[in-house]
Amino acid sequence: MTDEEAAGTGGPGLRERKKHRMYQAVSEAAIALFLAKGFEKVPVAEVAAAAQISKPTLFRYFPTKEDLVLHRFADHLDEAARVVTARPAKRSPLDALQRHFLDGLERQDPVTGLCDNIHVLAFHRLLYGTPSLVARLYEYQERSERALGEALGEALSGAADGAPPVDQLSARLAAGQIIAVQRILALENWRRIDAGESADAVWPDAVAAANRAFGQLRSGLERYA
């Protein structure tokens, strides 16, 4: 398929597909090395050699060594924002996000932490066991907050309930709370599975915790006031 044909079908062009494959191949080569030897013990030059590219070329794709690992989260950066934007007209943003998270638990999406696949567990141990990766993950989550804050602001600015438009700070504060809830839920699920429980065994508690957490988002912090 040519670039023109791809564009005609609404899909990515050849150049974009090749770029995506390059990102994927380099990231997977790096993660394999990190899992085998440890993140700190693998120099970037070794990753470049394994991926058969030069070190300068690698840094054009991945600005930091940590990004080689966090690339797996790239598609999720604006996921919450996409959920809000694409939700049905009569569904509130929070309802849509709760439903999306519960659906993720149902299919044991690794992003929810509820996944006992051995490869996913190994990746999560690498991620959460490496301080620089955890720090970089927080930067990714901050970008998710910004995207979600913008989506929430747009969603409420078009609301027909007579309420005044939401200001940018309020939308960002709400986004920060939502992203934090999702992060804490996922981390708790992963900790239990990393301790030896199966995803199926944790699932009922994970669903209950998610419903309780989103319920607390709805009610605010009155209990602690």
Backbone bond lengths (Angstrom), bond angles and torsions (degrees), N, CA, C in turn:
res aa  C-N    CA-C-N  psi(-1)  N-CA   C-N-CA  omega(-1)  CA-C   N-CA-C  phi
1 M - - - 1.469 - - 1.522 108.97 -
2 T 1.323 118.22 131.22 1.451 123.00 178.84 1.524 109.79 -80.78
3 D 1.354 115.30 168.66 1.461 119.00 175.86 1.515 110.84 -59.26
4 E 1.354 116.04 -38.78 1.460 119.45 -179.54 1.517 111.66 -66.26
5 E 1.332 115.85 -40.13 1.467 119.21 179.38 1.520 110.57 -66.70
6 A 1.337 115.95 -41.33 1.469 119.17 178.97 1.518 110.30 -62.26
7 A 1.330 115.37 -41.67 1.459 118.65 179.47 1.514 110.73 -64.43
8 G 1.328 116.41 -35.02 1.460 120.06 -179.50 1.508 112.66 -68.48
9 T 1.330 117.70 -26.64 1.461 120.90 178.78 1.521 111.90 -91.14
10 G 1.341 116.40 -1.88 1.459 119.65 -179.22 1.512 113.21 83.72
11 G 1.350 118.05 1.07 1.451 120.99 -179.71 1.515 111.35 -92.26
12 P 1.341 117.87 173.87 1.460 121.17 179.67 1.523 110.61 -68.99
13 G 1.309 116.30 150.00 1.450 121.09 178.37 1.512 111.79 -74.86
14 L 1.324 115.36 172.94 1.463 121.20 -178.17 1.521 111.31 -59.12
15 R 1.326 116.17 -44.04 1.463 119.34 -178.89 1.516 111.16 -61.58
16 E 1.322 116.99 -41.84 1.458 120.56 -179.90 1.521 111.11 -67.07
17 R 1.330 117.16 -38.62 1.466 120.67 178.87 1.525 111.01 -65.97
18 K 1.329 116.54 -40.12 1.461 120.41 178.23 1.535 110.50 -64.91
19 K 1.316 116.11 -40.12 1.454 120.36 178.59 1.527 110.67 -63.70
20 H 1.328 116.09 -42.07 1.468 120.26 178.89 1.527 110.32 -63.06
21 R 1.335 117.23 -42.45 1.464 120.46 179.37 1.520 110.85 -64.10
22 M 1.326 116.95 -36.51 1.458 120.42 177.78 1.526 110.58 -64.30
23 Y 1.322 116.89 -47.90 1.463 120.35 175.94 1.527 110.75 -53.29
24 Q 1.326 115.48 -48.75 1.461 121.18 -176.31 1.526 111.48 -62.81
25 A 1.327 116.31 -46.53 1.463 120.40 -176.41 1.530 111.58 -65.25
26 V 1.320 116.98 -43.78 1.460 120.26 -179.12 1.524 110.61 -67.21
27 S 1.321 116.91 -42.54 1.458 120.54 179.20 1.522 111.32 -62.37
28 E 1.322 117.15 -45.07 1.466 120.10 -178.83 1.527 111.05 -65.98
29 A 1.333 117.59 -38.08 1.468 120.28 177.15 1.525 110.34 -63.28
30 A 1.321 116.31 -42.26 1.464 120.59 179.55 1.523 111.45 -64.53
31 I 1.316 116.74 -46.54 1.469 120.46 -178.11 1.522 110.61 -61.88
32 A 1.334 117.17 -39.82 1.469 120.38 178.28 1.527 110.67 -60.16
33 L 1.313 116.87 -41.97 1.464 120.46 178.38 1.520 111.18 -67.88
34 F 1.318 116.81 -42.78 1.467 120.37 -179.50 1.529 111.26 -63.43
35 L 1.327 116.49 -39.66 1.462 119.92 179.63 1.526 110.86 -67.42
36 A 1.324 116.62 -35.15 1.466 120.75 -177.43 1.527 112.47 -77.08
37 K 1.354 116.80 -37.03 1.463 119.76 -171.13 1.525 114.39 -118.20
38 G 1.316 116.88 -18.42 1.452 120.13 -174.31 1.512 110.51 104.01
39 F 1.329 115.97 140.51 1.463 120.96 -174.04 1.524 111.80 -58.93
40 E 1.331 117.76 -45.99 1.458 121.66 -174.60 1.525 112.33 -71.93
41 K 1.317 117.77 -20.51 1.465 120.62 -174.30 1.530 113.24 -92.04
42 V 1.317 117.28 -2.51 1.470 120.25 -178.74 1.523 108.69 -109.68
43 P 1.329 118.98 113.01 1.462 120.48 176.77 1.523 111.21 -74.02
44 V 1.307 115.64 155.78 1.463 120.38 -179.75 1.523 110.95 -60.31
45 A 1.329 116.90 -34.40 1.459 120.31 179.56 1.525 111.32 -59.59
46 E 1.332 117.03 -35.85 1.466 120.51 178.92 1.519 110.85 -69.06
47 V 1.319 116.68 -36.84 1.466 120.45 176.48 1.524 109.98 -64.18
48 A 1.330 116.17 -44.69 1.463 120.42 -179.93 1.531 110.54 -60.77
49 A 1.328 116.66 -41.98 1.462 120.23 179.42 1.523 111.10 -64.41
50 A 1.327 116.50 -41.24 1.466 120.32 179.75 1.519 111.10 -65.22
51 A 1.349 116.78 -34.31 1.466 121.21 -179.66 1.526 112.06 -87.30
52 Q 1.340 115.72 -2.82 1.470 122.27 178.45 1.536 112.21 61.11
53 I 1.322 114.90 42.70 1.463 120.82 173.83 1.524 107.75 -135.06
54 S 1.316 116.33 166.48 1.462 120.05 178.57 1.520 110.15 -78.99
55 K 1.322 116.25 160.68 1.460 120.63 178.47 1.533 111.21 -63.67
56 P 1.349 119.64 -43.23 1.477 118.87 176.39 1.528 112.96 -60.19
57 T 1.343 116.36 -37.57 1.467 119.62 178.04 1.513 110.55 -64.41
58 L 1.331 116.67 -40.99 1.472 120.33 178.86 1.522 110.44 -58.74
59 F 1.336 116.52 -44.13 1.464 119.19 -177.40 1.527 112.12 -71.62
60 R 1.321 118.30 -18.46 1.459 119.34 173.58 1.521 110.63 -70.11
61 Y 1.329 115.94 -30.78 1.462 120.25 178.42 1.526 111.77 -87.69
62 F 1.320 116.59 -37.91 1.461 121.66 -175.63 1.528 109.32 -128.79
63 P 1.316 117.84 104.16 1.467 121.15 -175.88 1.528 114.00 -59.86
64 T 1.328 118.36 -31.25 1.459 121.32 179.39 1.531 109.65 -130.80
65 K 1.295 115.17 160.44 1.464 120.70 177.45 1.524 110.33 -60.74
66 E 1.324 116.36 -38.01 1.463 120.46 -179.41 1.530 111.97 -62.26
67 D 1.325 116.75 -31.80 1.461 119.91 -179.28 1.526 112.40 -64.41
68 L 1.334 116.93 -22.62 1.464 120.00 176.62 1.528 110.76 -61.44
69 V 1.315 116.39 -32.98 1.469 121.79 178.71 1.519 110.82 -87.17
70 L 1.328 115.67 -45.92 1.466 120.60 -174.38 1.524 112.29 -71.57
71 H 1.323 117.94 -7.32 1.468 120.05 176.61 1.520 111.50 -55.43
72 R 1.336 116.78 -29.47 1.467 120.06 178.76 1.527 112.04 -62.52
73 F 1.319 116.99 -19.29 1.455 120.56 179.51 1.528 112.13 -97.03
74 A 1.319 116.60 -2.74 1.465 119.78 -173.57 1.521 112.07 -57.07
75 D 1.327 117.04 -41.79 1.459 120.23 -178.35 1.519 112.93 -69.68
76 H 1.339 116.64 -13.28 1.467 120.45 -177.13 1.524 112.46 -99.33
77 L 1.341 117.71 -1.73 1.459 120.28 -174.70 1.521 112.32 -56.97
78 D 1.320 116.52 -44.12 1.469 119.37 -178.48 1.529 111.50 -111.32
79 E 1.338 116.41 23.94 1.460 120.23 -177.06 1.522 111.81 -61.84
80 A 1.325 117.19 -47.15 1.467 119.94 -179.55 1.520 110.59 -62.34
81 A 1.327 116.57 -39.55 1.465 120.23 178.22 1.524 110.53 -63.94
82 R 1.330 116.93 -40.19 1.470 120.37 179.12 1.523 111.07 -64.69
83 V 1.326 116.31 -37.82 1.469 120.38 179.27 1.525 109.95 -62.13
84 V 1.322 116.44 -44.10 1.464 120.59 -179.96 1.521 110.78 -65.04
85 T 1.313 116.63 -44.11 1.464 121.14 -177.23 1.524 111.79 -66.72
86 A 1.342 117.05 -37.09 1.464 120.85 -174.21 1.527 113.48 -93.90
87 R 1.316 117.52 4.07 1.470 119.71 -175.30 1.533 110.34 -67.30
88 P 1.350 117.62 155.12 1.470 120.42 174.59 1.521 111.33 -59.64
89 A 1.305 116.65 151.10 1.470 121.93 -173.06 1.526 112.69 -56.65
90 K 1.327 118.56 -36.34 1.460 121.14 -175.06 1.532 113.23 -92.47
91 R 1.328 116.90 4.17 1.476 119.59 -179.68 1.518 109.07 -101.26
92 S 1.319 116.62 133.32 1.462 120.26 -179.53 1.529 109.72 -72.57
93 P 1.334 117.71 157.11 1.467 119.98 177.49 1.529 112.76 -55.56
94 L 1.334 117.05 -43.33 1.460 119.43 -177.48 1.523 111.25 -67.87
95 D 1.328 117.48 -39.62 1.469 120.24 176.52 1.523 110.60 -61.20
96 A 1.335 116.49 -41.83 1.459 120.30 -179.50 1.522 110.97 -64.59
97 L 1.314 117.43 -41.29 1.459 120.86 -179.96 1.526 111.83 -68.73
98 Q 1.327 116.44 -37.89 1.463 119.57 177.40 1.523 110.46 -64.92
99 R 1.326 116.71 -44.85 1.462 121.04 179.42 1.524 111.02 -61.55
100 H 1.315 116.10 -39.79 1.464 120.86 179.74 1.521 110.80 -64.91
101 F 1.326 116.92 -41.84 1.469 119.81 179.74 1.524 110.68 -67.10
102 L 1.322 117.00 -42.04 1.467 120.16 178.63 1.528 111.23 -64.22
103 D 1.323 116.74 -38.02 1.469 120.21 175.60 1.530 110.43 -62.38
104 G 1.333 116.08 -38.68 1.457 120.10 177.63 1.521 112.00 -63.85
105 L 1.323 117.05 -39.00 1.463 120.59 175.51 1.526 110.75 -63.43
106 E 1.332 116.08 -39.88 1.466 121.06 -178.47 1.530 111.65 -61.17
107 R 1.337 116.34 -39.95 1.473 119.46 -178.46 1.528 112.14 -96.42
108 Q 1.345 116.59 8.58 1.462 123.18 178.41 1.527 111.36 54.86
109 D 1.319 114.41 49.16 1.455 121.41 176.17 1.526 109.01 -65.45
110 P 1.340 118.61 127.56 1.474 120.37 -179.76 1.523 113.94 -54.68
111 V 1.330 117.91 -27.97 1.458 120.58 -178.90 1.529 111.44 -64.24
112 T 1.333 117.67 -26.60 1.464 120.94 178.33 1.527 112.48 -82.26
113 G 1.329 117.49 -4.70 1.453 121.16 -177.00 1.505 113.65 80.89
114 L 1.333 117.58 -10.32 1.461 121.62 -175.48 1.530 109.63 -95.42
115 C 1.310 115.96 71.04 1.466 120.38 -179.65 1.526 108.48 -150.31
116 D 1.335 116.14 121.68 1.460 119.87 -178.34 1.522 113.02 -105.67
117 N 1.342 116.76 18.18 1.461 120.24 172.54 1.526 108.79 -60.44
118 I 1.330 117.53 134.09 1.467 120.35 -172.95 1.533 112.00 -62.43
119 H 1.322 116.88 -33.12 1.463 119.78 179.99 1.533 110.65 -71.84
120 V 1.322 116.03 -37.95 1.464 120.05 177.63 1.528 110.03 -67.75
121 L 1.328 116.66 -41.23 1.460 120.06 177.85 1.524 111.36 -60.84
122 A 1.323 116.55 -42.66 1.465 120.42 179.11 1.528 110.48 -62.93
123 F 1.329 116.44 -41.11 1.459 120.19 178.96 1.525 110.78 -64.25
124 H 1.330 117.10 -44.23 1.460 120.39 -179.37 1.529 111.29 -65.63
125 R 1.324 117.59 -35.21 1.467 119.38 176.94 1.524 110.59 -65.88
126 L 1.330 115.73 -39.33 1.460 119.65 175.40 1.523 110.32 -61.97
127 L 1.323 115.94 -46.12 1.466 121.23 -176.81 1.526 111.66 -64.01
128 Y 1.335 116.88 -57.68 1.457 120.71 -173.82 1.527 112.76 -75.68
129 G 1.335 116.41 -14.99 1.458 119.87 179.45 1.517 114.00 -92.87
130 T 1.328 116.94 2.23 1.465 121.45 -178.25 1.524 108.98 -120.63
131 P 1.326 118.51 107.52 1.472 121.00 -174.89 1.528 114.45 -53.61
132 S 1.318 118.42 -40.37 1.464 119.79 -178.24 1.522 111.26 -68.03
133 L 1.325 117.77 -30.54 1.462 120.85 176.82 1.527 110.66 -72.16
134 V 1.329 116.39 -38.98 1.467 120.06 177.35 1.525 109.90 -62.93
135 A 1.331 116.55 -42.46 1.460 120.48 178.97 1.526 111.02 -62.72
136 R 1.315 116.36 -42.14 1.464 119.86 179.28 1.522 110.62 -68.26
137 L 1.333 117.58 -34.06 1.457 121.37 177.47 1.529 110.72 -61.45
138 Y 1.331 116.93 -38.64 1.468 120.18 177.88 1.526 110.64 -62.86
139 E 1.329 117.21 -34.46 1.464 119.93 177.26 1.529 109.99 -66.03
140 Y 1.328 117.27 -40.26 1.460 121.09 176.19 1.522 110.23 -61.66
141 Q 1.326 116.54 -42.33 1.459 119.91 -178.25 1.521 111.43 -68.02
142 E 1.329 116.58 -31.42 1.459 119.27 176.36 1.528 110.28 -65.27
143 R 1.315 116.83 -37.99 1.461 120.17 176.26 1.523 110.32 -65.63
144 S 1.324 117.20 -36.43 1.466 120.45 176.11 1.526 110.57 -63.22
145 E 1.340 115.89 -39.99 1.471 120.39 177.50 1.520 111.42 -59.87
146 R 1.327 116.22 -45.16 1.463 119.43 -178.90 1.520 111.16 -61.97
147 A 1.346 115.82 -44.48 1.468 119.76 179.96 1.517 111.04 -63.90
148 L 1.338 116.99 -42.67 1.459 120.45 179.77 1.522 110.39 -67.10
149 G 1.325 117.46 -40.12 1.463 120.28 178.27 1.518 111.78 -58.78
150 E 1.315 116.41 -41.94 1.465 120.23 177.93 1.524 110.92 -65.03
151 A 1.341 116.34 -41.60 1.467 120.02 179.88 1.520 111.33 -65.51
152 L 1.330 117.14 -39.92 1.464 120.40 178.67 1.517 110.64 -65.76
153 G 1.321 116.55 -41.69 1.455 119.86 178.47 1.515 112.08 -60.96
154 E 1.332 116.35 -42.53 1.461 120.72 179.04 1.526 110.78 -67.64
155 A 1.348 116.07 -39.52 1.461 119.81 -178.84 1.522 111.40 -63.18
156 L 1.310 116.73 -43.73 1.461 120.18 -176.72 1.521 112.90 -80.54
157 S 1.326 117.07 -23.22 1.461 118.76 177.77 1.521 111.38 -68.12
158 G 1.355 115.69 -22.55 1.458 119.35 178.77 1.509 113.35 -99.93
159 A 1.337 116.47 8.08 1.465 119.44 -179.01 1.527 110.42 -68.50
160 A 1.323 115.48 143.97 1.469 120.69 -177.59 1.521 111.65 -107.78
161 D 1.344 117.00 30.25 1.463 119.82 -176.94 1.522 112.62 -96.38
162 G 1.332 117.30 6.01 1.453 120.69 178.13 1.518 113.80 82.74
163 A 1.329 117.46 -2.57 1.456 119.78 179.67 1.523 109.91 -75.49
164 P 1.324 117.31 151.60 1.468 119.48 178.64 1.521 110.28 -66.98
165 P 1.324 118.10 153.47 1.467 120.61 179.94 1.519 110.82 -62.14
166 V 1.329 115.80 145.24 1.459 120.60 -178.51 1.526 108.82 -77.86
167 D 1.335 116.38 141.15 1.461 119.32 178.22 1.524 109.39 -84.38
168 Q 1.322 115.75 162.65 1.458 121.75 -173.74 1.519 112.18 -61.24
169 L 1.320 117.30 -40.75 1.459 120.54 -179.52 1.521 111.27 -64.34
170 S 1.332 117.20 -43.15 1.468 120.28 179.76 1.529 110.83 -61.66
171 A 1.332 116.20 -42.06 1.457 120.24 179.33 1.528 110.31 -64.61
172 R 1.324 116.70 -40.90 1.466 120.11 -179.97 1.529 111.33 -67.58
173 L 1.339 117.04 -38.55 1.464 120.10 177.17 1.527 111.00 -62.82
174 A 1.328 116.08 -42.16 1.466 119.95 177.84 1.520 110.54 -63.85
175 A 1.328 116.52 -42.94 1.463 120.29 179.62 1.518 111.00 -61.86
176 G 1.342 116.54 -41.17 1.456 119.74 179.02 1.517 112.20 -61.47
177 Q 1.323 116.83 -40.87 1.468 119.98 178.34 1.525 111.60 -65.84
178 I 1.322 116.31 -41.26 1.469 120.17 -178.77 1.520 110.93 -65.99
179 I 1.324 117.25 -46.85 1.464 120.72 179.74 1.521 110.60 -63.30
180 A 1.342 116.72 -38.27 1.466 120.19 178.45 1.524 110.95 -63.82
181 V 1.319 117.14 -41.90 1.463 121.34 178.18 1.527 110.39 -60.37
182 Q 1.314 117.02 -46.49 1.465 119.97 -179.89 1.526 111.23 -63.46
183 R 1.324 116.59 -39.77 1.466 120.40 179.79 1.530 111.35 -64.92
184 I 1.342 116.28 -45.68 1.468 119.99 -178.03 1.526 110.95 -66.14
185 L 1.324 116.95 -41.31 1.468 120.25 177.84 1.519 110.87 -61.15
186 A 1.340 116.54 -45.51 1.465 120.79 -178.96 1.531 110.72 -64.24
187 L 1.325 116.48 -41.45 1.460 119.91 -178.71 1.524 111.31 -66.25
188 E 1.331 116.96 -39.31 1.464 120.18 177.87 1.522 110.90 -65.03
189 N 1.326 117.35 -41.27 1.470 120.30 177.27 1.519 110.63 -61.49
190 W 1.334 116.26 -45.34 1.459 119.58 -178.55 1.527 111.60 -64.25
191 R 1.312 117.51 -40.15 1.465 120.47 -179.04 1.526 111.30 -61.43
192 R 1.314 116.51 -40.12 1.465 119.17 179.60 1.529 111.13 -68.61
193 I 1.308 116.24 -40.89 1.467 119.15 179.48 1.524 110.40 -69.78
194 D 1.325 116.73 -38.40 1.462 119.93 177.50 1.524 111.12 -63.79
195 A 1.330 116.65 -25.54 1.466 121.03 178.74 1.525 111.98 -81.48
196 G 1.344 117.10 -4.49 1.457 119.28 174.17 1.513 116.37 119.19
197 E 1.347 118.45 -5.29 1.457 119.93 178.51 1.538 110.10 -78.77
198 S 1.321 116.10 153.46 1.459 120.08 177.67 1.523 109.86 -85.55
199 A 1.323 115.07 158.73 1.465 119.85 178.31 1.525 110.66 -62.02
200 D 1.315 117.13 -39.28 1.463 120.74 179.95 1.523 111.24 -63.57
201 A 1.333 116.30 -36.84 1.463 119.92 -179.40 1.529 111.61 -71.46
202 V 1.318 116.43 -34.96 1.464 120.98 -177.66 1.522 111.75 -80.46
203 W 1.334 117.19 -25.18 1.464 121.71 -171.27 1.534 114.93 -51.23
204 P 1.353 120.69 -48.08 1.473 118.77 -179.06 1.529 112.48 -58.86
205 D 1.324 116.99 -43.51 1.465 120.38 178.87 1.529 110.83 -67.28
206 A 1.333 116.79 -35.56 1.465 120.54 179.86 1.525 110.77 -65.00
207 V 1.327 116.27 -40.61 1.467 120.50 178.12 1.528 109.98 -65.50
208 A 1.339 116.09 -45.91 1.469 119.88 179.77 1.529 110.97 -61.55
209 A 1.326 116.36 -41.66 1.467 120.12 179.78 1.525 111.00 -65.15
210 A 1.326 117.11 -40.23 1.463 120.75 179.18 1.522 110.83 -64.12
211 N 1.324 116.29 -44.97 1.472 119.15 178.93 1.526 111.36 -63.37
212 R 1.328 116.26 -39.60 1.462 119.92 178.80 1.535 110.37 -66.57
213 A 1.322 116.75 -40.87 1.464 120.83 -178.56 1.530 111.52 -65.79
214 F 1.325 116.74 -44.16 1.458 119.03 179.02 1.524 110.97 -69.89
215 G 1.334 116.69 -30.37 1.453 119.69 174.08 1.520 110.94 -64.05
216 Q 1.325 116.74 -39.26 1.460 120.61 178.23 1.528 110.48 -67.02
217 L 1.334 117.01 -35.03 1.462 119.25 175.57 1.528 110.73 -61.57
218 R 1.320 116.13 -37.67 1.471 119.57 -179.37 1.530 111.44 -69.68
219 S 1.301 117.37 -38.77 1.468 120.84 -174.18 1.507 112.46 -86.47
220 G 1.349 116.86 -12.99 1.447 119.32 -178.00 1.513 111.48 77.84
221 L 1.305 117.10 -156.64 1.464 121.69 -174.08 1.540 111.61 -110.07
222 E 1.333 115.93 32.28 1.461 119.32 -177.60 1.533 111.67 -58.20
223 R 1.319 116.11 -35.20 1.471 119.77 -177.91 1.526 111.58 -62.35
224 Y 1.331 116.76 -28.50 1.459 120.91 -175.59 1.523 111.73 -102.90
225 A 1.309 117.05 3.82 1.473 119.57 -175.85 1.534 110.66 -76.80
